[in-house]
């Protein structure tokens, strides 16, 4: 899993601050994030794990017996299958390890149905061969329904085995296959006819000096070969970079993929060291993008001042106010003296135009971007408002003012004179798999619960509204540009 960082770099400011995922997101070797009864769970090395009510703020409390290392979790039907490594990886002084599976009806330790089955061994290493039975990752193939596990460390090979998705036991007669080297903490995912093997490369367990990074290869067959973007086989050390150090965190490892909606995906991992949290190992969550058929970690959204431009036409979101012309000494182009000194023209300032704006609510529209004050939006987090899987809620204000974007009870958008923190003024901003963004209000007035359907939508080139999210249309997509 991953730690979500948000770099704050205000266009008008000069300082840089970093806001980390909230709560106590301390974990090592986290499993893929699982949802159970409206909460999110991830499990780590040593037993236990983290729980989140919203996907943004995390705390300890998840329970997993057996100890060991690097678990993974997968919901199959109405049950959860947990897999983990017992010893191995040099733990306890050797490389003899075991991979175990167990089931539970729920991940909530407070539920009366919470009870893990007895663990079943599905793979082992004897400490003598070049293989280490640890760090398992699971894939339930959506095309065949078959259940696969990859496991292993730098000490030898990464292996692939098949389990029975009904029992969690090894398929009778299944023979393990070596598919990669020079990595560990692998995971398998499937997308658009390709199987992807994601492995953790580099050194671990050394805090701020850890060089862990996540790499990937792909194959048309679950059994490989897994080749990177230039054709190198992961069995010979290949791998394309997915995520490395940055944003004051280093050592990303233990990839997990979560699909939130069509075109909305996140990847999870741990970061070996968060420089802003005493160098602790923390959970990380980042947008997961897809570029030319390859997974790439997106960057956390930086607070700042942006043009919000529709993917539909490229027009920018703006206040529906009169366009105030700028004064300029002009000469006919055929009379310009090339020897006359040039001088810069200052941008139009907020103070030049704000007196022409009405008070109270002001509608919004889309138009050609001209870097004018009514087109510049400052996006900042609202820490007390909580969040969602990967990020906190944001407020979106006209730069230099407290005039805030808000949803209306008619499923339209407008700006209110002052941000007050009400749910219709809070915005969920998620980067989509193609790199654009969807922007959605936390709540629509008059409608119960948290909004998960309606997004900022370009109904026509100049007409923003709220409509149901549809990844297949550019009307649902926006770009944030710091022109």
C-alpha positions in Angstrom: 0.0 0.0 0.0 1.1 3.5 0.0 1.3 6.7 1.9 -0.5 9.5 0.4 1.4 12.8 0.5 0.1 16.1 -0.5 2.7 18.7 -1.5 1.6 22.2 -1.0 3.1 24.6 -3.4 0.9 27.6 -3.7 1.4 29.5 -7.0 1.3 32.8 -5.1 3.3 31.6 -2.2 7.0 30.8 -1.8 7.0 28.1 0.9 6.5 24.4 0.5 4.7 22.3 3.1 3.8 18.6 3.0 0.6 17.1 4.5 0.7 13.4 5.1 -2.1 10.9 5.2 -3.7 11.4 8.6 -4.1 9.3 11.7 -1.4 6.7 12.5 -0.7 5.0 9.1 2.3 3.0 10.4 2.8 -0.4 8.8 5.3 -2.5 7.0 4.6 -4.9 4.1 0.9 -4.0 3.8 -1.6 -6.2 2.0 -3.8 -4.9 -0.8 -6.6 -2.7 0.7 -9.8 -4.6 1.3 -13.3 -3.1 2.1 -15.6 -4.7 4.6 -18.9 -3.3 5.8 -18.0 0.3 4.8 -14.5 0.3 6.3 -11.1 -0.3 4.8 -8.5 -2.8 6.0 -4.9 -3.6 5.4 -2.7 -6.2 7.2 1.1 -6.1 7.7 4.1 -8.0 8.9 4.0 -9.2 12.5 0.2 -9.6 12.7 -2.4 -6.9 12.9 -2.9 -4.0 10.6 -4.8 -0.8 10.0 -8.4 0.2 9.7 -9.9 3.3 8.1 -13.5 4.6 8.1 -13.0 6.8 5.0 -9.8 5.6 3.4 -7.9 8.8 4.4 -7.4 8.5 8.1 -5.9 5.2 9.4 -5.5 3.7 12.8 -4.4 0.3 14.2 -7.0 -2.3 15.1 -7.1 -4.9 12.3 -6.4 -8.4 13.6 -4.7 -11.3 11.9 -3.4 -14.4 13.8 -0.3 -16.3 12.8 2.2 -13.5 12.9 4.7 -13.9 10.0 5.3 -11.5 7.2 3.8 -9.7 4.2 0.2 -10.9 4.1 -2.3 -10.3 1.3 -6.1 -10.4 1.5 -8.7 -11.0 -1.2 -12.5 -11.1 -1.1 -13.9 -14.2 -2.8 -17.6 -14.5 -2.8 -18.8 -13.5 0.7 -15.6 -14.5 2.5 -12.1 -13.1 2.8 -9.0 -15.2 2.1 -5.8 -14.1 3.9 -2.4 -15.4 2.9 0.9 -14.8 4.6 4.4 -16.1 5.0 5.6 -17.8 8.2 9.3 -17.2 8.7 11.4 -17.0 5.5 13.0 -13.9 4.2 15.9 -14.3 6.7 13.4 -14.0 9.6 14.6 -16.1 12.4 17.9 -16.5 10.7 17.0 -18.6 7.7 15.3 -18.9 4.4 13.1 -21.9 5.2 9.6 -20.6 5.0 5.9 -21.5 4.6 3.0 -19.8 2.8 -0.3 -20.2 4.7 -3.9 -19.4 3.9 -7.0 -18.9 6.1 -10.5 -17.6 5.7 -12.8 -15.3 7.6 -16.4 -14.2 7.0 -15.5 -10.6 8.0 -12.5 -8.4 8.7 -14.2 -6.5 11.5 -12.7 -7.9 14.8 -15.8 -6.6 16.7 -18.2 -8.7 14.6 -19.7 -11.9 16.1 -18.8 -13.6 12.7 -15.1 -12.7 13.1 -13.2 -16.0 13.3 -10.3 -17.2 11.2 -10.1 -20.8 10.1 -7.1 -22.9 10.8 -4.2 -22.0 8.5 -3.4 -24.3 5.6 0.1 -24.6 4.1 0.2 -24.1 0.4 3.9 -23.7 -0.3 7.3 -24.0 1.4 11.0 -23.5 1.0 13.6 -25.7 2.8 16.3 -23.0 3.2 18.7 -24.8 0.9 17.3 -24.1 -2.5 17.4 -20.7 -4.2 13.9 -19.8 -3.2 12.2 -18.2 -0.2 8.6 -18.9 0.6 7.5 -15.4 1.7 5.8 -12.3 0.5 2.7 -13.8 -1.3 0.4 -11.8 -3.5 -2.9 -13.1 -4.9 -4.8 -12.7 -8.2 -8.3 -14.1 -8.9 -8.2 -14.2 -12.7 -11.4 -12.3 -13.9 -11.3 -14.2 -17.2 -11.1 -17.8 -15.8 -11.9 -17.6 -12.1 -8.6 -19.3 -11.3 -6.7 -18.2 -8.3 -2.9 -17.6 -8.5 -0.2 -16.7 -6.0 3.3 -15.3 -6.6 5.8 -15.3 -3.9 9.5 -15.1 -3.1 12.4 -12.7 -2.4 15.8 -11.7 -3.6 17.1 -14.9 -2.2 16.4 -16.9 -5.3 13.3 -16.8 -7.6 9.8 -15.5 -7.6 7.4 -18.4 -8.0 3.9 -18.9 -9.2 1.4 -21.4 -7.8 -2.3 -22.1 -8.3 -4.8 -22.3 -5.4 -8.4 -23.6 -5.3 -10.6 -20.4 -4.9 -13.2 -22.5 -3.1 -10.9 -23.9 -0.4 -7.7 -21.8 -0.4 -5.7 -25.0 -0.8 -3.1 -25.7 -3.4 -4.6 -27.2 -6.6 -3.8 -30.9 -6.6 -0.9 -31.7 -8.8 0.0 -28.0 -9.3 3.7 -27.5 -10.0 5.3 -24.2 -9.0 6.9 -22.2 -11.8 9.8 -19.7 -11.5 8.8 -16.4 -13.2 11.2 -13.7 -12.0 14.4 -12.8 -10.1 15.9 -9.7 -8.5 12.7 -8.6 -6.7 10.4 -9.5 -3.9 7.0 -8.6 -2.5 5.3 -9.3 -5.9 1.7 -8.9 -6.9 -0.3 -10.0 -10.0 -3.0 -8.0 -11.7 -4.9 -8.3 -14.9 -6.0 -5.6 -17.4 -7.1 -5.6 -21.0 -5.7 -9.0 -22.0 -2.4 -8.5 -20.1 -1.2 -10.0 -16.9 1.1 -7.7 -14.9 3.8 -8.8 -12.4 4.7 -6.0 -10.0 7.8 -6.6 -7.9 9.7 -4.6 -5.3 13.3 -3.9 -6.3 16.1 -2.5 -4.3 17.0 -2.7 -0.6 14.5 -2.7 2.3 14.5 -2.3 6.0 17.0 0.5 6.2 14.7 3.5 6.9 15.7 6.7 5.1 18.5 4.7 3.3 16.1 2.1 1.8 16.2 2.0 -2.0 13.0 0.0 -2.5 11.1 0.8 -5.7 8.3 -0.9 -7.6 8.8 -2.3 -11.1 6.6 -4.2 -13.6 6.6 -6.6 -16.5 3.6 -8.0 -18.5 2.6 -11.1 -20.3 -0.3 -12.4 -22.3 -0.1 -15.6 -20.2 -0.3 -15.8 -16.4 2.7 -18.1 -16.5 4.8 -15.5 -18.3 7.3 -14.6 -19.6 6.9 -11.2 -18.0 8.7 -8.6 -20.2 9.2 -4.9 -19.5 8.8 -2.0 -21.9 12.0 -2.7 -23.8 11.6 -6.5 -23.9 13.7 -7.5 -20.9 12.4 -10.6 -19.1 11.8 -10.2 -15.4 13.4 -13.7 -15.1 16.6 -12.0 -16.2 16.2 -8.9 -14.0 13.9 -6.7 -16.2 11.3 -4.4 -14.9 9.8 -1.0 -15.8 9.5 1.6 -13.0 6.1 2.2 -11.5 7.0 4.2 -8.3 10.3 5.3 -6.7 11.2 7.8 -3.9 9.8 11.3 -3.9 7.7 13.8 -2.0 9.8 13.2 1.1 9.1 9.5 1.2 11.3 6.7 0.1 11.3 3.0 -0.3 7.9 2.2 -1.9 7.2 -1.6 -1.8 4.4 -4.2 -1.6 2.1 -3.0 -4.4 -1.7 -3.4 -4.2 -4.3 -2.3 -6.7 -7.8 -1.0 -5.8 -10.5 -0.2 -8.4 -12.8 2.4 -7.1 -14.9 3.0 -10.2 -14.5 2.7 -13.9 -11.3 4.7 -14.7 -10.7 5.4 -11.0 -7.9 3.3 -9.5 -5.4 3.7 -6.7 -2.3 1.8 -5.8 -1.3 1.0 -2.3 2.2 0.3 -0.8 4.3 1.1 2.1 7.0 3.7 2.1 10.0 2.5 4.1 10.5 6.0 5.5 8.4 9.1 5.7 10.8 12.0 6.3 8.0 14.0 7.9 7.0 11.3 10.4 10.3 10.4 12.1 11.4 8.2 9.2 8.7 5.6 10.0 7.3 3.1 7.6 3.9 4.2 6.5 1.0 3.2 4.3 0.9 5.1 1.0 -2.0 5.5 -1.4 -1.5 7.0 -4.9 -3.5 7.4 -8.0 -2.9 4.6 -10.4 -2.6 5.8 -14.0 -2.3 3.7 -17.2 0.0 5.0 -20.0 0.4 3.1 -23.2 -0.7 -0.1 -21.5 1.6 0.3 -18.5 0.7 1.1 -14.8 2.3 4.3 -13.5 1.9 5.9 -10.0 0.3 9.3 -10.1 1.5 12.1 -7.9 -0.4 13.4 -4.9 -2.4 16.5 -5.8 -0.5 19.6 -4.8 -2.4 22.5 -3.2 -2.1 25.6 -5.4 -3.8 27.8 -7.9 -5.0 26.3 -11.1 -7.0 26.7 -14.2 -9.7 24.0 -14.2 -10.1 23.1 -17.9 -12.7 20.8 -19.4 -11.3 17.8 -21.3 -14.4 18.2 -23.6 -13.3 21.5 -25.3 -10.4 22.8 -23.2 -12.4 25.8 -21.9 -11.7 26.9 -18.4 -14.1 27.1 -15.5 -14.8 30.7 -14.5 -17.1 33.1 -12.7 -20.0 34.2 -14.9 -19.1 37.9 -14.6 -18.4 40.6 -17.2 -15.1 40.3 -19.0 -13.1 43.4 -18.1 -10.9 44.6 -20.9 -7.2 45.5 -20.2 -5.7 48.8 -21.4 -2.9 48.5 -23.9 -1.0 51.0 -26.0 -1.4 49.5 -29.4 0.2 50.2 -32.8 -0.6 48.8 -36.2 1.6 45.8 -36.8 3.0 47.3 -40.0 4.1 50.4 -38.1 6.0 48.8 -35.2 9.5 50.2 -34.8 11.8 47.2 -34.0 14.2 49.5 -32.3 11.6 50.7 -29.8 12.2 49.1 -26.3 9.8 46.5 -25.3 8.2 46.5 -21.8 6.1 43.8 -20.1 2.4 44.2 -19.5 1.3 43.3 -16.0 -1.4 40.6 -15.5 -4.8 41.8 -14.7 -5.1 41.9 -10.9 -8.0 40.9 -8.7 -8.2 44.4 -7.4 -8.8 45.7 -10.9 -12.0 43.7 -11.3 -13.5 42.5 -8.0 -15.5 45.7 -7.6 -17.4 44.8 -10.8 -18.5 41.4 -9.4 -21.9 41.2 -7.7 -22.3 40.1 -4.1 -24.0 36.9 -3.1 -23.9 33.7 -5.2 -22.4 33.9 -8.7 -23.0 31.3 -11.4 -20.1 29.6 -13.2 -19.5 28.9 -16.8 -16.7 27.8 -19.1 -14.8 29.9 -21.6 -11.4 30.5 -23.3 -8.7 30.7 -20.7 -7.1 34.2 -20.5 -5.3 33.9 -17.1 -7.8 36.4 -15.6 -8.7 36.6 -11.9 -12.2 35.1 -12.5 -10.6 32.0 -14.0 -8.0 31.3 -11.3 -9.0 28.7 -8.6 -7.1 28.0 -5.4 -7.4 24.3 -4.3 -6.6 23.6 -0.6 -7.3 20.8 1.8 -9.8 21.0 4.6 -8.2 18.8 7.3 -11.2 18.7 9.6 -13.5 17.4 6.8 -12.0 13.9 6.5 -11.5 12.3 3.2 -11.9 9.3 0.9 -9.7 6.5 -0.4 -6.4 8.3 -1.2 -7.0 11.9 -0.3 -8.7 14.6 1.9 -11.6 16.8 0.8 -10.7 20.1 -0.8 -12.2 23.6 -1.0 -12.1 25.3 -4.4 -12.0 29.1 -4.2 -11.4 32.0 -6.6 -7.7 32.9 -5.9 -7.3 35.7 -3.4 -10.9 35.5 -2.2 -13.1 33.2 0.0 -15.6 32.8 -2.8 -16.1 29.1 -3.0 -17.4 26.6 -5.6 -20.5 24.8 -4.3 -23.2 22.3 -5.4 -26.8 23.4 -5.4 -30.0 21.4 -4.6 -30.8 21.5 -8.3 -27.6 19.6 -9.1 -26.0 22.7 -10.6 -22.8 24.6 -9.5 -22.3 28.1 -8.3 -20.0 30.1 -6.1 -20.9 31.3 -2.7 -19.5 34.5 -1.3 -17.7 32.8 1.7 -16.5 29.3 2.3 -18.2 27.9 5.4 -17.2 24.2 5.2 -20.7 22.8 4.5 -20.6 19.4 2.6 -21.8 21.0 -0.7 -18.6 23.2 -0.6 -16.3 20.2 -0.1 -14.8 18.5 -3.2 -13.4 15.1 -3.9 -10.7 15.3 -6.6 -9.5 12.1 -8.0 -7.0 11.6 -10.8 -8.3 9.1 -13.4 -6.4 6.4 -15.1 -5.9 8.6 -18.2 -4.4 11.4 -16.1 -7.4 13.7 -16.1 -9.5 14.4 -13.0 -13.0 13.9 -11.8 -14.3 16.5 -9.4 -17.3 15.7 -7.2 -19.1 17.4 -4.3 -19.1 15.6 -1.0 -22.9 16.1 -0.8 -25.7 17.6 -2.8 -28.2 19.7 -0.8 -31.4 17.8 -0.2 -30.0 14.4 -0.9 -29.0 12.0 1.9 -25.5 10.7 2.4 -22.2 11.2 0.7 -22.4 11.7 -3.0 -20.7 9.1 -5.1 -22.6 9.6 -8.4 -22.6 13.2 -9.5 -19.5 15.0 -10.8 -18.6 18.3 -12.3 -19.7 17.9 -15.9 -19.4 19.9 -19.0 -23.0 19.6 -20.4 -22.0 21.9 -23.3 -18.8 23.7 -24.2 -19.7 26.6 -21.9 -22.1 25.0 -19.5 -20.8 23.2 -16.4 -23.3 21.3 -14.3 -23.5 18.2 -12.1 -24.3 14.9 -13.8 -23.6 11.2 -13.4 -20.0 10.2 -13.8 -19.2 8.5 -17.1 -15.6 7.6 -17.8 -16.4 7.0 -21.4 -17.1 10.7 -22.1 -14.8 13.7 -21.8 -17.7 15.7 -20.3 -16.8 14.1 -17.0 -13.1 14.9 -17.1 -11.1 18.0 -16.2 -7.5 19.1 -16.2 -5.8 21.1 -13.5 -3.2 23.4 -15.0 -0.8 25.9 -13.3 -0.5 28.2 -16.3 
